[in-house]
Amino acid sequence: MRALARRNGEVSFWQAALGAPPLRPPLPGDRDADVCIVGAGFTGLWTAYRLALARPSLRIVVLEREWAGFGASGRNGGWLTPAFAGRPHAGTRRALQDSVAGVLAVCAAERIDCDAHAGGVLRVARGPAQAARLRAAVAAEEDVVELDADALAQRVRVAGASAAAWSPHGARVQPAKLVRGLAAAAERRGVQLFERTAVRELLPAGGPGGRDAAVAVTERGVVRAPVVLACVEGFTPQLRGRRRALLPLNSAIVVTEPLRDDAWAAIGWAGAELLGDAAHAYVYAQRTADGRIALGGRGVPYRYGSRTDRAGRTQRRTVAGLARTLHALFPAAADAALDHAWCGVLGVARDWQPAVRLDRASGLGFAGGYVGNGLAASELAGRTLRDLVLGERSELTELPWVGHVPRRWEPEPLRWLGARGVYALYRAADRREAASRSARTSRLALAADRLAGR
């Protein structure tokens, strides 16, 4: 396999496959709204869409620095699953499963063709320690089936895999198609979406001068609204005063050219399940609708000062590492060239717990911190923010993540040292477990968990 991708960065493969989107106009100047949403990714768009359905009379404005789906929403691995970064209780797990079904239902109702395929999720174990963690996860979750090596091979042949767990709650999607379709659906319901409008600061109601509304301050004017919601995930640190609110972690993905028929015959994977592993520095993969393998994992996990990379270019060593992993899991794909590599950022709170908040006094709200599990969680956040904005008490507004406020991340250089150290420990733990026959989780991984605060 050639370790250098034919195309690296700029946009994701998903976005490139659709071509450049027609850009919407920027904010033309100051205006008032009933709800202002900052960020036209999945969280912001689901919130706008759900609010517009529930209350068509609302004046809803969405502000986006680039274009709808530019960030993680158009760059992710296409895993629509009920995964949750924290420790969800039963109500959260059910609500996330409802979100998986709800996203697919909206796609059907709005005629959003995003290559959706509900094949479920496979997590494979390679080595005794991964197998032990997998068995523990199966015992703790409902509707999860443990598969031995033979049963796994009937679905997909993964080199070195000794066991797997399969859950029916998951679907593959093409995320750029989904986010563009959702943006169009929101606009059809009256939502105003302004692109190329960078929000610099959010000001609460009250404050100096006794503002009667919250304010989103942009380079092109201000938007005043009783409710202003920050839904920018890994880009949260770029808002003034929020540098240490979320950590922007970096994740990278490579995608192959379409595989030949003989390669697919050797691999199997006819069910197109989502596929991940039980490693600490884990990978995530999907078989795309046009017969490619897209596989992602952590590259350089964090840039000093919570900086983010707009171009999405991935370091050569990261591309080479992902290529080696792809080759190790699927030897039959060794001759396939890499068509595209890219990266993006995801948001992580200090306690690794997602949150949804709305302070009625200030008018400011927030949702995010999904740690890479945002496709379903963002839809749940959208429904939850809808209820909070409308003042409606519901099962969703009683979920534990509502109102949660973690402590801030440490200042630099501690933030950089900690993030780099955690992932160095996880990678070292994976190497140690791979070289051992022990079923015990490496102490290095346990140390990384404590350092991270997980």
C-alpha positions in Angstrom: 0.0 0.0 0.0 1.3 3.5 -0.8 1.4 5.4 2.4 1.0 8.8 0.8 -2.5 9.8 -0.1 -3.3 11.2 -3.6 -5.0 14.2 -1.9 -4.2 15.5 1.6 -6.3 18.0 3.4 -8.2 21.1 2.2 -11.5 19.3 2.8 -12.5 15.7 3.6 -13.2 13.0 1.1 -16.9 13.3 1.9 -16.9 17.0 1.1 -14.7 16.6 -2.0 -17.1 14.0 -3.4 -19.9 16.5 -3.4 -17.9 19.4 -4.8 -17.7 22.9 -3.4 -21.0 24.0 -1.9 -22.7 27.1 -3.1 -21.9 29.7 -0.4 -24.7 31.4 1.4 -24.4 35.2 1.9 -22.8 36.5 5.1 -24.7 38.4 7.8 -25.6 41.8 6.1 -25.5 43.8 9.4 -27.1 44.1 12.8 -30.4 42.2 13.4 -32.7 40.9 16.0 -33.8 37.3 16.4 -35.7 35.1 18.8 -32.9 32.5 18.8 -29.3 32.9 17.5 -27.3 29.8 17.0 -23.5 30.0 16.5 -22.2 27.1 14.4 -23.7 25.4 11.4 -22.5 21.9 12.2 -24.8 19.1 13.4 -25.5 20.5 16.8 -26.5 23.9 15.6 -28.5 22.7 12.6 -30.3 20.0 14.6 -31.3 22.6 17.2 -32.5 25.0 14.5 -34.4 22.3 12.7 -36.1 21.0 15.8 -37.0 24.5 17.0 -38.4 25.4 13.6 -40.6 22.3 13.5 -41.9 22.9 17.0 -42.4 26.7 16.7 -42.5 27.9 13.1 -43.1 31.5 14.2 -39.6 31.7 15.8 -37.0 33.9 14.1 -34.0 31.6 14.1 -30.6 32.8 12.9 -27.6 30.5 12.4 -24.1 32.1 12.1 -21.3 30.1 10.6 -17.6 31.2 10.2 -17.0 29.1 7.0 -19.9 27.1 5.5 -22.4 24.6 6.8 -20.6 21.3 7.7 -17.1 22.8 7.3 -15.8 21.4 10.6 -16.2 18.0 12.3 -19.7 17.6 10.9 -18.3 17.2 7.4 -15.0 15.4 8.4 -16.0 12.6 10.8 -16.0 8.9 10.3 -19.7 8.6 9.5 -20.6 6.6 12.7 -24.2 7.2 13.6 -24.3 5.3 16.9 -25.6 5.8 20.5 -22.1 6.1 21.8 -21.5 8.6 24.7 -18.2 9.9 25.9 -19.2 9.9 29.5 -20.9 7.3 31.6 -24.5 7.4 30.4 -27.3 6.1 32.6 -30.2 4.1 31.1 -32.2 7.1 30.2 -29.4 8.7 28.2 -28.7 5.4 26.4 -32.3 5.1 25.4 -32.5 8.7 24.3 -29.4 8.2 22.1 -30.9 5.1 20.5 -33.9 7.2 19.8 -31.6 9.7 18.1 -30.1 7.1 15.8 -33.6 6.2 14.7 -34.6 9.8 14.6 -31.8 10.9 12.3 -32.7 8.1 9.8 -36.4 9.1 10.1 -35.6 12.7 9.2 -33.4 11.6 6.3 -36.4 9.6 5.0 -38.9 12.5 5.6 -36.7 15.2 4.1 -35.3 13.0 1.3 -31.7 13.3 2.4 -29.7 10.7 0.6 -26.6 10.2 2.8 -25.7 6.6 1.9 -27.3 5.5 5.2 -27.0 1.8 6.0 -28.2 0.4 9.3 -25.7 -2.5 9.6 -25.0 -2.1 13.3 -21.6 -1.8 14.9 -18.8 -4.4 15.2 -16.0 -4.0 17.8 -13.2 -6.4 17.3 -10.5 -7.7 19.8 -7.0 -8.4 18.7 -5.2 -10.0 21.6 -6.2 -11.2 25.1 -6.3 -7.8 26.8 -8.7 -6.4 24.2 -10.8 -9.5 24.3 -11.1 -9.2 28.1 -12.3 -5.5 27.8 -14.7 -6.5 25.0 -16.3 -9.3 27.2 -16.7 -6.8 30.1 -18.4 -4.3 27.7 -20.7 -7.0 26.4 -21.7 -8.0 30.0 -22.5 -4.3 30.8 -24.6 -3.5 27.8 -28.0 -4.6 26.5 -28.6 -5.8 22.9 -24.9 -6.6 22.3 -23.9 -10.0 21.0 -20.5 -11.5 21.5 -19.0 -13.3 18.5 -16.1 -15.7 18.4 -13.5 -15.7 15.7 -15.5 -18.0 13.3 -18.7 -16.0 13.7 -16.8 -12.7 13.1 -15.2 -14.1 10.0 -18.7 -14.9 8.6 -19.3 -11.1 8.7 -15.8 -9.7 8.0 -12.3 -11.1 8.1 -10.0 -9.0 10.3 -6.5 -10.3 10.6 -5.6 -11.2 14.1 -9.1 -10.8 15.5 -10.1 -13.4 18.1 -13.5 -12.1 19.1 -16.0 -9.3 18.5 -19.1 -7.6 19.8 -22.0 -6.6 17.6 -24.7 -4.1 18.4 -27.7 -3.5 16.1 -27.8 0.2 17.1 -25.7 1.9 14.5 -25.7 3.1 10.9 -23.1 4.2 8.3 -23.7 7.6 6.8 -21.9 9.9 4.4 -21.6 12.9 6.9 -21.2 15.7 4.3 -24.3 14.6 2.5 -26.2 14.5 5.8 -25.1 17.9 7.1 -25.8 19.6 3.7 -29.2 18.0 3.6 -30.0 19.0 7.1 -29.0 22.6 6.4 -31.3 22.7 3.4 -34.1 21.2 5.5 -33.7 23.8 8.2 -33.8 26.6 5.6 -37.0 25.2 4.1 -38.6 25.7 7.5 -37.6 29.3 7.7 -34.2 29.2 9.4 -31.9 32.0 8.3 -28.3 30.7 7.8 -25.5 33.1 7.3 -22.1 31.8 6.2 -18.6 33.4 6.1 -19.6 35.2 9.4 -17.1 34.7 12.2 -18.5 35.1 15.7 -15.8 36.6 18.0 -17.7 36.9 21.3 -20.9 36.1 23.1 -22.3 38.7 25.5 -24.9 37.9 28.2 -28.1 39.8 28.7 -27.7 42.5 31.4 -24.1 43.3 31.8 -22.7 46.8 31.2 -25.3 49.1 30.0 -28.1 46.7 31.0 -28.5 44.8 27.7 -32.0 43.5 27.3 -30.9 40.5 25.2 -27.8 38.3 24.7 -25.6 39.3 21.8 -23.4 37.4 19.2 -20.7 39.8 18.1 -19.4 39.2 14.6 -17.1 41.0 12.2 -20.1 41.9 10.1 -22.5 43.1 12.8 -24.3 41.9 15.9 -27.2 39.6 16.4 -29.4 40.3 19.5 -31.7 37.5 20.8 -33.2 36.4 24.1 -31.3 33.1 23.5 -27.8 32.8 22.0 -26.4 29.2 21.7 -22.8 28.2 21.3 -22.7 25.1 19.2 -19.1 25.1 17.8 -17.7 22.0 19.5 -13.9 21.9 18.9 -13.8 25.5 17.9 -15.2 26.7 21.2 -11.8 28.0 22.4 -11.8 30.5 19.6 -14.6 32.4 21.3 -13.3 35.2 23.5 -13.1 34.1 27.1 -13.5 30.3 26.3 -10.0 29.3 25.6 -10.0 26.6 28.3 -13.6 25.5 28.0 -13.0 22.6 25.6 -9.9 21.0 24.4 -9.7 20.6 20.5 -8.4 17.1 20.0 -7.3 16.2 16.5 -8.4 13.1 14.6 -7.3 11.9 11.2 -8.9 9.7 8.5 -7.7 8.0 5.3 -9.8 6.5 2.6 -8.8 4.0 -0.1 -9.6 4.0 -3.8 -12.5 1.6 -4.5 -11.3 -2.0 -3.8 -11.3 -4.7 -6.5 -13.9 -7.5 -6.3 -11.2 -10.0 -5.3 -10.2 -7.9 -2.4 -13.8 -7.6 -1.1 -14.2 -11.4 -1.6 -11.2 -11.9 0.7 -12.4 -9.4 3.3 -16.2 -10.0 3.3 -17.9 -7.2 5.1 -21.1 -7.6 3.0 -23.2 -6.2 5.9 -21.3 -2.9 5.8 -21.2 -2.8 9.6 -19.3 0.0 11.3 -16.1 -1.4 12.6 -13.8 -0.4 15.4 -11.4 -2.1 17.8 -10.9 -2.4 21.6 -7.5 -0.7 21.6 -6.8 2.3 23.8 -5.7 4.5 20.8 -8.6 3.0 18.8 -9.5 3.1 15.2 -12.9 3.4 13.5 -13.8 2.3 10.0 -16.6 1.9 7.5 -17.1 0.3 4.1 -18.3 3.2 2.0 -21.2 3.0 -0.4 -18.9 3.1 -3.4 -16.6 0.2 -2.1 -13.8 2.0 -0.3 -12.5 1.6 3.2 -12.4 4.8 5.3 -10.4 4.4 8.5 -9.5 6.9 11.2 -7.7 7.3 14.4 -5.6 9.8 16.4 -2.7 11.5 14.8 -1.0 14.5 16.4 -3.7 14.8 19.1 -3.4 18.4 20.2 -1.8 21.6 19.0 -0.3 24.0 21.5 -2.6 26.8 22.7 -5.8 25.1 21.5 -5.0 26.0 17.9 -6.9 24.3 15.1 -5.9 23.6 11.6 -8.2 25.1 8.9 -6.6 23.3 6.0 -7.1 19.8 7.4 -3.7 18.6 6.2 -2.5 15.4 7.9 1.2 14.8 8.8 3.0 12.2 6.7 3.7 10.0 9.7 0.0 10.0 10.7 -1.0 8.9 7.1 1.7 6.2 7.2 0.5 5.0 10.6 -3.1 4.8 9.5 -2.0 3.0 6.3 -0.1 0.4 8.4 -3.1 -0.1 10.6 -5.4 -0.6 7.6 -2.9 -3.0 6.0 -2.6 -5.0 9.3 -6.4 -5.3 9.7 -7.1 -6.0 6.0 -4.1 -7.5 4.2 -6.3 -7.9 1.1 -6.4 -4.1 0.8 -2.6 -3.8 0.7 -2.5 -3.0 -3.0 -5.2 -0.3 -2.9 -3.9 3.3 -3.1 -5.0 5.9 -0.6 -7.2 8.4 -2.3 -7.5 11.0 0.4 -6.3 11.9 3.9 -7.6 14.6 6.2 -8.1 15.7 9.8 -10.4 17.6 12.0 -11.0 18.6 15.6 -13.4 17.4 18.2 -14.2 18.9 21.5 -13.3 17.5 24.9 -14.3 18.8 28.3 -11.9 18.5 31.3 -14.0 15.6 32.7 -14.6 14.0 29.3 -18.4 14.5 29.8 -20.6 16.1 27.1 -23.0 18.8 28.3 -26.1 20.8 27.3 -26.8 24.1 29.1 -29.0 27.1 29.0 -28.9 30.0 31.5 -32.2 31.8 31.3 -30.8 34.9 33.1 -27.9 35.5 30.7 -29.6 34.0 27.7 -26.5 32.1 26.8 -26.5 28.3 26.1 -24.1 25.6 25.0 -23.9 22.1 23.7 -20.9 19.9 22.9 -17.9 18.0 24.3 -18.8 14.8 22.5 -15.2 13.5 22.3 -15.8 12.2 18.8 -19.2 10.6 19.4 -21.3 13.4 18.1 -23.4 12.2 15.2 -26.3 10.9 17.4 -25.4 13.0 20.5 -25.8 16.2 18.5 -29.3 15.3 17.5 -30.1 14.6 21.1 -28.6 17.9 22.1 -30.7 19.6 19.4 -33.9 18.2 20.8 -32.8 19.0 24.4 -32.0 22.6 23.5 -35.3 22.9 21.8 -37.1 22.0 25.0 -34.9 24.2 27.1 -35.4 27.2 24.8 -39.1 26.7 24.7 -39.2 26.3 28.5 -40.8 22.9 28.3 -39.8 20.3 31.0 -39.4 16.9 29.5 -37.6 13.6 29.9 -34.7 15.1 27.9 -34.3 18.2 30.1 -34.0 15.8 33.1 -31.0 13.9 31.7 -27.8 14.2 33.7 -25.8 16.0 31.1 -28.2 19.0 31.2 -26.7 21.8 33.2 -23.4 20.1 33.7 -20.5 22.5 34.1 -17.0 20.9 34.2 -13.9 22.7 35.4 -11.7 24.5 32.9 -8.6 22.9 31.3 -5.2 23.8 32.7 -3.3 26.7 31.3 -0.4 26.1 28.9 2.0 24.4 28.8 0.3 22.0 31.2 -2.6 21.5 28.7 -0.2 20.6 25.9 2.0 18.3 28.1 -1.0 16.5 29.5 -2.8 15.9 26.1 0.4 14.7 24.5 1.3 12.6 27.5 -2.0 10.9 27.7 -1.9 9.7 24.1 1.7 8.7 24.3 0.7 6.4 27.3 -2.2 5.0 25.4 -0.1 4.1 22.4 2.6 2.6 24.6 -0.1 0.6 26.4 -1.3 -0.8 23.0 2.2 -1.8 22.1 2.7 -3.5 25.4 -0.6 -5.4 25.3 0.1 -6.5 21.7 3.4 -8.0 22.8 1.9 -9.8 25.9 -0.3 -12.8 26.3 -1.8 -11.3 29.5 -5.5 -10.5 29.6 -4.9 -7.6 32.0 -5.2 -4.0 30.8 -1.8 -2.3 30.8 -1.0 -0.2 33.8 0.1 2.5 31.3 -3.5 2.8 30.1 -4.8 3.0 33.6 -2.3 5.8 34.3 -3.4 7.6 31.2 -7.0 7.4 32.4 -6.1 9.0 35.7 -4.1 11.7 34.1 -6.9 12.5 31.7 -9.5 12.6 34.5 -11.7 10.0 32.8 
